Amino acid sequence: MLNPFIIDQIKRREQEERKRDRQPVIELPVPMPTAPRPRSDEDEAERGVVVIDLF
């Protein structure tokens, strides 16, 4: 037989869980985060600056 205090705690937790289950939940359409691409030396070599003179 369990201690009356433990039984009371179990009942309280079950009641709190039921209350949480009754509350409405809204799911937002948020895009899933993607893992960052590992950087390599080739990526650094392809970068640069282009200057275009329009005059």
C-alpha positions, 0 to 999 in steps of 0.5 A: 500500500502506498503512502497517502501523501504519494497517492495525493501527489499522483492524483494532483499530477493526473489532474494537472495533466488533464487540464493541460490536455484540454487547453487548445494548441495552435501549431504555427507553420514554421520552416524547419531549421536546416543544418549549416553547410560545412565550409570548405576551401573551395567556397572561399576561392569562388568568392570575390568582388565585381566592379562595374563602371557604368559611366 
